[in-house]
Amino acid sequence: MSMRLGLIAQMSPSVTKEVFAGRFPAYAYIYTLRPFMRLNGANGEEIDSFVAAVSAKKLSVREIEQLAHGFFRGPQSFRQEILAGNLALSLDHIREATPNPEGCNEFERVLLKDLELTEGYMQRVMGKSQSSRIMSRPFHAQSHLLTAGILSRAHAFLQSIRQLHDRNRQA
């Protein structure tokens, strides 16, 4: 509770108004804008301008995050487009661009993140599945159904992973 009160205390009156009115998601403020304030030194005036530009536009948290990265890290021209209300055009530019230093587009970055998560979950499941703490009948029943679904897709999954691996090697 004290963390939330601290966050509210750090919000400017205009940001507080937008968040409490439901025109700007609190989640986007906490997990997208605050890191720009801490890490990139974005000042309160910049935060206020950004929130005012994107509030009540029915944007997803992901779209707000994309626009924030362009606004705070991109060129001045991109910032001006957002402030002018050209959000759809700005989002289109983001989707077409390759802002990742490694040169990956958004689709590729999402796939890389999916692969990273898959590898992590595979390791977790392999470790936990050997635990002696697995005892309950409800767990075994649900686990049986889930593992049957996974096994039925395992061949196709491994085939697609092998094809991707081979394509990567050839590139």
C-alpha positions as a Markdown table, in Angstrom:
| # | Residue | x | y | z |
|---|---|---|---|---|
| 1 | Met | 0.0 | 0.0 | 0.0 |
| 2 | Ser | 2.8 | 2.4 | 0.8 |
| 3 | Met | 4.4 | 1.8 | -2.6 |
| 4 | Arg | 1.1 | 2.8 | -4.3 |
| 5 | Leu | 0.8 | 5.9 | -2.2 |
| 6 | Gly | 4.3 | 6.8 | -3.0 |
| 7 | Leu | 3.6 | 6.4 | -6.7 |
| 8 | Ile | 0.5 | 8.6 | -6.5 |
| 9 | Ala | 2.5 | 11.2 | -4.6 |
| 10 | Gln | 5.1 | 11.3 | -7.4 |
| 11 | Met | 2.4 | 11.9 | -10.1 |
| 12 | Ser | 1.8 | 15.4 | -11.3 |
| 13 | Pro | -1.7 | 16.7 | -10.8 |
| 14 | Ser | -2.5 | 16.4 | -14.5 |
| 15 | Val | -1.2 | 12.8 | -14.7 |
| 16 | Thr | -3.2 | 11.9 | -11.5 |
| 17 | Lys | -6.3 | 13.4 | -13.1 |
| 18 | Glu | -5.9 | 11.3 | -16.2 |
| 19 | Val | -5.2 | 8.1 | -14.3 |
| 20 | Phe | -8.1 | 8.5 | -11.8 |
| 21 | Ala | -10.5 | 9.4 | -14.6 |
| 22 | Gly | -9.6 | 6.2 | -16.4 |
| 23 | Arg | -8.2 | 7.9 | -19.4 |
| 24 | Phe | -4.7 | 6.7 | -18.9 |
| 25 | Pro | -3.9 | 3.2 | -17.4 |
| 26 | Ala | -2.1 | 3.2 | -14.1 |
| 27 | Tyr | -0.2 | 0.1 | -15.2 |
| 28 | Ala | 1.3 | 2.1 | -18.2 |
| 29 | Tyr | 2.4 | 4.9 | -15.8 |
| 30 | Ile | 4.0 | 2.5 | -13.3 |
| 31 | Tyr | 5.7 | 0.1 | -15.7 |
| 32 | Thr | 6.4 | 2.3 | -18.7 |
| 33 | Leu | 6.7 | 5.9 | -17.8 |
| 34 | Arg | 8.3 | 5.6 | -14.4 |
| 35 | Pro | 11.3 | 3.8 | -15.8 |
| 36 | Phe | 11.8 | 6.6 | -18.3 |
| 37 | Met | 11.8 | 9.0 | -15.3 |
| 38 | Arg | 14.3 | 7.0 | -13.4 |
| 39 | Leu | 16.6 | 5.7 | -16.1 |
| 40 | Asn | 16.4 | 8.3 | -18.8 |
| 41 | Gly | 15.8 | 11.3 | -16.7 |
| 42 | Ala | 12.6 | 12.3 | -18.4 |
| 43 | Asn | 11.2 | 15.3 | -16.5 |
| 44 | Gly | 7.7 | 15.9 | -15.3 |
| 45 | Glu | 6.8 | 18.2 | -18.1 |
| 46 | Glu | 7.7 | 15.6 | -20.7 |
| 47 | Ile | 5.7 | 13.0 | -18.8 |
| 48 | Asp | 2.7 | 15.4 | -18.6 |
| 49 | Ser | 2.9 | 16.1 | -22.3 |
| 50 | Phe | 3.0 | 12.5 | -23.3 |
| 51 | Val | 0.1 | 11.5 | -21.0 |
| 52 | Ala | -2.0 | 14.4 | -22.3 |
| 53 | Ala | -1.2 | 13.3 | -25.9 |
| 54 | Val | -2.2 | 9.7 | -25.5 |
| 55 | Ser | -4.9 | 9.8 | -22.9 |
| 56 | Ala | -8.4 | 8.7 | -23.8 |
| 57 | Lys | -7.3 | 7.5 | -27.2 |
| 58 | Lys | -8.3 | 3.8 | -26.5 |
| 59 | Leu | -4.8 | 2.6 | -26.8 |
| 60 | Ser | -3.6 | -0.7 | -25.4 |
| 61 | Val | -0.9 | -0.7 | -22.8 |
| 62 | Arg | 1.4 | -2.2 | -25.4 |
| 63 | Glu | 0.7 | 0.7 | -27.8 |
| 64 | Ile | 1.3 | 3.2 | -25.1 |
| 65 | Glu | 4.6 | 1.5 | -24.4 |
| 66 | Gln | 5.6 | 1.6 | -28.0 |
| 67 | Leu | 4.7 | 5.3 | -28.3 |
| 68 | Ala | 6.6 | 6.1 | -25.1 |
| 69 | His | 9.8 | 4.5 | -26.4 |
| 70 | Gly | 9.5 | 6.6 | -29.5 |
| 71 | Phe | 8.6 | 9.7 | -27.6 |
| 72 | Phe | 11.4 | 9.5 | -25.0 |
| 73 | Arg | 14.1 | 7.7 | -27.1 |
| 74 | Gly | 13.3 | 8.6 | -30.7 |
| 75 | Pro | 14.0 | 11.7 | -32.8 |
| 76 | Gln | 12.3 | 15.0 | -32.1 |
| 77 | Ser | 10.2 | 14.6 | -35.2 |
| 78 | Phe | 8.6 | 11.5 | -33.7 |
| 79 | Arg | 7.9 | 13.3 | -30.5 |
| 80 | Gln | 6.2 | 16.1 | -32.5 |
| 81 | Glu | 4.0 | 13.7 | -34.3 |
| 82 | Ile | 2.8 | 12.2 | -31.1 |
| 83 | Leu | 2.1 | 15.6 | -29.6 |
| 84 | Ala | 0.3 | 16.6 | -32.7 |
| 85 | Gly | -2.0 | 13.6 | -32.2 |
| 86 | Asn | -0.8 | 11.5 | -35.1 |
| 87 | Leu | -0.8 | 8.4 | -33.0 |
| 88 | Ala | -1.9 | 5.9 | -35.7 |
| 89 | Leu | 0.8 | 7.2 | -38.1 |
| 90 | Ser | 3.4 | 7.0 | -35.2 |
| 91 | Leu | 2.4 | 3.4 | -34.4 |
| 92 | Asp | 2.7 | 2.5 | -38.1 |
| 93 | His | 6.2 | 3.9 | -38.2 |
| 94 | Ile | 7.1 | 2.0 | -35.1 |
| 95 | Arg | 5.8 | -1.3 | -36.5 |
| 96 | Glu | 7.7 | -0.8 | -39.8 |
| 97 | Ala | 10.9 | 0.4 | -38.2 |
| 98 | Thr | 13.6 | -1.7 | -36.7 |
| 99 | Pro | 14.4 | 0.2 | -33.5 |
| 100 | Asn | 16.2 | -2.8 | -32.0 |
| 101 | Pro | 20.0 | -2.3 | -32.2 |
| 102 | Glu | 20.4 | -5.8 | -33.4 |
| 103 | Gly | 18.2 | -5.0 | -36.4 |
| 104 | Cys | 15.1 | -7.1 | -35.5 |
| 105 | Asn | 11.6 | -5.9 | -36.4 |
| 106 | Glu | 8.8 | -6.2 | -33.9 |
| 107 | Phe | 7.6 | -9.6 | -35.1 |
| 108 | Glu | 11.1 | -11.0 | -34.8 |
| 109 | Arg | 11.5 | -9.5 | -31.3 |
| 110 | Val | 8.2 | -11.1 | -30.2 |
| 111 | Leu | 9.3 | -14.4 | -31.6 |
| 112 | Leu | 12.7 | -14.2 | -29.9 |
| 113 | Lys | 10.9 | -13.4 | -26.6 |
| 114 | Asp | 8.6 | -16.4 | -27.1 |
| 115 | Leu | 11.6 | -18.7 | -27.8 |
| 116 | Glu | 13.3 | -17.3 | -24.7 |
| 117 | Leu | 10.2 | -18.0 | -22.5 |
| 118 | Thr | 9.8 | -21.4 | -24.0 |
| 119 | Glu | 13.3 | -22.4 | -23.2 |
| 120 | Gly | 12.9 | -21.1 | -19.6 |
| 121 | Tyr | 9.6 | -22.9 | -19.1 |
| 122 | Met | 11.0 | -26.1 | -20.5 |
| 123 | Gln | 13.8 | -26.0 | -17.9 |
| 124 | Arg | 11.4 | -25.2 | -15.1 |
| 125 | Val | 9.0 | -28.1 | -16.1 |
| 126 | Met | 11.8 | -30.6 | -16.4 |
| 127 | Gly | 13.0 | -29.7 | -12.9 |
| 128 | Lys | 9.7 | -29.5 | -11.2 |
| 129 | Ser | 8.3 | -32.6 | -12.9 |
| 130 | Gln | 10.8 | -34.8 | -10.9 |
| 131 | Ser | 9.7 | -33.4 | -7.5 |
| 132 | Ser | 8.6 | -35.7 | -4.8 |
| 133 | Arg | 6.1 | -33.0 | -3.7 |
| 134 | Ile | 3.7 | -34.0 | -6.6 |
| 135 | Met | 1.2 | -36.2 | -4.8 |
| 136 | Ser | -2.4 | -35.0 | -5.1 |
| 137 | Arg | -5.0 | -36.7 | -7.3 |
| 138 | Pro | -6.3 | -33.4 | -8.7 |
| 139 | Phe | -2.8 | -32.5 | -9.9 |
| 140 | His | -2.3 | -35.8 | -11.5 |
| 141 | Ala | -5.7 | -35.6 | -13.3 |
| 142 | Gln | -5.1 | -32.1 | -14.6 |
| 143 | Ser | -1.5 | -32.8 | -15.4 |
| 144 | His | -2.5 | -35.9 | -17.4 |
| 145 | Leu | -4.7 | -33.8 | -19.6 |
| 146 | Leu | -2.2 | -31.1 | -20.1 |
| 147 | Thr | 0.7 | -33.4 | -20.8 |
| 148 | Ala | -1.5 | -35.3 | -23.4 |
| 149 | Gly | -2.1 | -32.1 | -25.2 |
| 150 | Ile | 1.6 | -31.2 | -25.1 |
| 151 | Leu | 2.6 | -34.6 | -26.3 |
| 152 | Ser | 0.1 | -34.5 | -29.2 |
| 153 | Arg | 1.8 | -31.3 | -30.4 |
| 154 | Ala | 5.4 | -32.2 | -29.6 |
| 155 | His | 6.3 | -33.6 | -33.0 |
| 156 | Ala | 4.9 | -30.6 | -34.9 |
| 157 | Phe | 6.5 | -28.2 | -32.4 |
| 158 | Leu | 9.9 | -29.9 | -32.7 |
| 159 | Gln | 9.6 | -29.9 | -36.5 |
| 160 | Ser | 8.9 | -26.2 | -36.6 |
| 161 | Ile | 11.8 | -25.5 | -34.2 |
| 162 | Arg | 14.2 | -27.6 | -36.3 |
| 163 | Gln | 13.1 | -25.8 | -39.5 |
| 164 | Leu | 13.7 | -22.4 | -37.8 |
| 165 | His | 17.0 | -23.6 | -36.5 |
| 166 | Asp | 18.0 | -24.7 | -40.0 |
| 167 | Arg | 16.9 | -21.4 | -41.5 |
| 168 | Asn | 18.9 | -19.5 | -38.9 |
| 169 | Arg | 22.0 | -21.5 | -39.8 |
| 170 | Gln | 21.7 | -20.7 | -43.5 |
| 171 | Ala | 21.2 | -17.0 | -43.0 |
